[in-house]
Amino acid sequence: MNSNILPEDRESLHQFYKTSSDYKKLLDAHDRKYLKPYIDSVNKYAKQNSVILDLGCGNGLSSYMLSKNGHTVIGTDISAFFLLDASHLQNKNLNYLVCDALSLPYKDESFDVVCSNELIEHLTDIPRAITEMARVLKSGGVIIIMGPNLCSPFWGALDLLNMTRGKDGRHNWSETKFQAVKWCWHNFTLSIKKKFFRKADFIYKKPDLEKAIDGGDSDSVYYACPIDLERFLKSCNMQIVSLRESSTLRGRIFSAFFPRFGFYINVIARKK
């Protein structure tokens, strides 16, 4: 793991997203039920008739669902290939655009809400991405970032428990009991260190694109951690509203007791 991602890895990742039909099938499996927790969180913090920027929207379904709640929505993705299916998800409140989250083609303070679901771990420059999100956000608007907490020690613990019961571990992360224990300990010590760092410490890894079509965030490049995001958002004149959004019982329990160490990232921040 490194503090930066190599330019050739960044380019190969972008090319993969623009061309992989097998990976697109994984995204297409994210149906309305799968997206509901994300949609519910955005609707909870979005004022009536908000103008929303939905980053990394994939096939456009999340943007479409948000627009059906009366919001004006722009759904974006770096891949025109992923957005092909968005042609049948249209209405007067919705538009799509192919663009990079690291360089948003919008004026300052254009949106009431800037949100993303399972995007942050795939971005190659987190400070730049968050700075762009904050730039296009109106004063008083909210940023909502959701996705897997890849630094959570509980992933390894869960995999170890599952393998003890004869089930499989998490693909590409802990496929054996030894890997599960190692991953759990690594994430535990890393999270503790991050908790006491004063600044965000963004860590990147080389994406494994050969295994990406099997799922398990093999294609992730940022070792996603809510502690990093919380620290950097505060430095961007953002106030943290919540780290505890969850629609599942397990998620609510972990977010209540371990808001920075649980399975998922649920960061809501308001621009001052």
N, C-alpha and C positions, 0 to 999 in steps of 0.2 A: 504494500500500500504506500501511496505517495501523497505529497501535498499538491501535486499537479498531475494532469493527464497529458500524455504525449499527443502532439498534433496528429500523428498518423492514426492513433486510436480514436481520436475525436472524429476524424474523417471516415474511418471504417464503420463507426457506430452510426453516423448520419446516413451513410450509404445503405447500411443494413435496414434502417427504418424506412428508407425510401423504396426498397425493392423486395423485402422478404414477405412472400405470400403466406408462408407458414406462421410467421410471427403475427401477421394480420389476423389469422384465424384465432389466435389466443385472445387478441383484443376484442374480436367479434363475439367471443364467449361471455364478455362482460355485459350481462343483460340488465334490465331495469331493476331486478331484485338486488343484483350485485352493486349497482350504483346508488341505490336508495340511501344508504347512510351518508354518502357524500352530498347528494341532492338535499337531504333533510338539513344537514349542517349549513349549507349555503343559504337555503331558504330561511333558516332560523335567524341568521345575522344580516341578510339582505333586506333593506327597506322595500316597501311596496314600489313596484315599477322601477327597480334599480337597473342601471346599465352595468352589465357584467361581462368581464373578460374571462373566459374559461380556457386556460392554457393546457395544451397537451390533450385535447379532447378526443383523439383517435378517430373513431368512425362517426363522431358527432352526436352520439346518443345522449351523453350527459348534457351537452349544450341544448339539445332539443327538449329534454325534460325540464331544464331550468326555464326555457322560454315559455313553456306551457303554464308556468306559474305567473305569467304576466310581466316577466322581466324582458328587457331588451338585451340580447346576448350575442356576443361574438365568440365563436368557437375557433380556436387556432390549433394547428399542429405543424410540426416541421416536415411532415410527410404528406404530400399530395396524394400518394397512393392510399394511405389510411383514410383520407377524407373522401375517397371515391363513393363510398356508401352513403355519405351524407346527402347525396342528391335527392333521396326520398324522405329525408328528415328536414323539411322546410316549413317555414311560416313567416308571416310579416315581421315578427319580432326577432328573427334569427338570421345571422350571416356567418359565413365561414371564411377563414383566411389561412393560407399557408405562410408561416413565418417562424422565426427562431425566437424562443423565449429569452435569449440572451441579447436580442436587439429588436425590441418591439417597435413597430412602425406607427406609433401613436403619440399625440401631443401630451405634454404634462397634464396631470389631473383630468383624465378623460373618463375614468370609470369609478363607480360606487363600490364595486367589488372586483377583486382580482383573485381567482381561485384555481387550484389545480388538484388533481387526484392521481396519485401514483405516477407523478411526473418527476418530482424533485430528485429521486435517486438515479434518474437517467440524464441529468444535466451535468455538463462538464465544467461549469464555472458557477458555483452557487452564489458567491458574493455579487457577481455581475447580474445574475438572474433576479435576485431579491432586490437589488438596486433598481432594476428596470421595473419590477412590479410596483415598488414604492413610488417611482417617478410618475407612472401613468395613473396612480390612484389619487382620487380626490381627497382633500382634507376631511377627516371624519369617516372615510371609507375603510373597508376591511380587506385584509389579505387572509385567505384560508388555504392552508397547505395540509394535505392529507396523503398518507402513504405508509409504507412499512418502516418501522424503526429497526434498521439493520444492526444497530448497536445494542439492541436489547439482549440482556443475558438470558431472558426467558425463552428465546427461540431455541437455544441449545438445550436448555432444561426440558422443554417440551418434546424435542426430538429424542432425547435420551429416554424419557418416559414412554414415548410411543414405541421405540425400538425394544424396550424392556417388555412391552406388551405384544411384541411380534409384528408391529407395524413398521412402515418405512420412515426414515428420517427425512429431513428437508433436503431436496435435491440440490446438489452442488455446494452445500454448506456443511451438512453433517450427515453423511451417508453411512457412517459407522458410529458406534458408541464412543470410540476414542475421539473422533472428530467432533461429536456433540459436546463432550466434556471440554475439549480444547476451545471450541467456539464460545461456550458458555463462560469459561474463565476469562478468555480474551475480552469478550464484550463487557464483562463485569468490571475488570480492571480499567478498561478504556473509558467506560461510562463514569466511573469514580473520578478518574483523572480529569475528564471533561467538565465534571460538575464543579471542580475547584479551579479550573482555568478561568482567567478573567476575560479572555477573548475567545471568539469562535475558532475552532481548530478543524477546518474542513479536510477530510481525508478522502482520497480517490483511489480507485482500483482499476485494473485492466479488465475490460468487459470480456466475458467468455461467450462470443457470439455463436460458437458451434453448439453450445448447450442451451442457447436462449430460447429456441423453439420448444424446449421441454418445460419452460416456466421456471419458477424459483428465483427470479430476479438475477439470473446469470448475466444478463446484459446491463445490469446496473453499474454505474461508474462512481457515484458518490456514496460513500458509506454513511447513509442517512442517519442523522441523530437530531432529535428535537432540541437538545441543549445548544448545538451549533446555531440552529435556526432562531431560537429564542434570543441568544446573545446578539446575533447580527441584526435581527429585526429591531431590537432596542437601539442599536447604533444608527439605524436609519430613521429615527424619530417616530418609531412605532411603539404603541403600548400593547403589551400582551393581554388579551382579553380572556383567553382560555387555552389550556393544554389538555382538557379533559373531555372533549366531545367523543361520544361513542353511542351507538344504538344497540349494542349487544351486552348481555349480562357480564361476560368475561371482560369485555372492553371497559365497561363502567367500573368493575372492581379494580382492574389494574390501573386505570386512569385516576381513580380516587386515591389509591395508596402509592402508586408509582407513576406519576404523570410524565416523568422524563425517562423512565426505564421500561415502560410497557411495550407491547407488541407493535403498536401503531403510532404514527405521528398524526396528531390532530391539533395543529397550531392555528389559533385565530388571533390576529393582531389588528389594531386600529391605528390609523394615521392621525397623529396629533395635529 
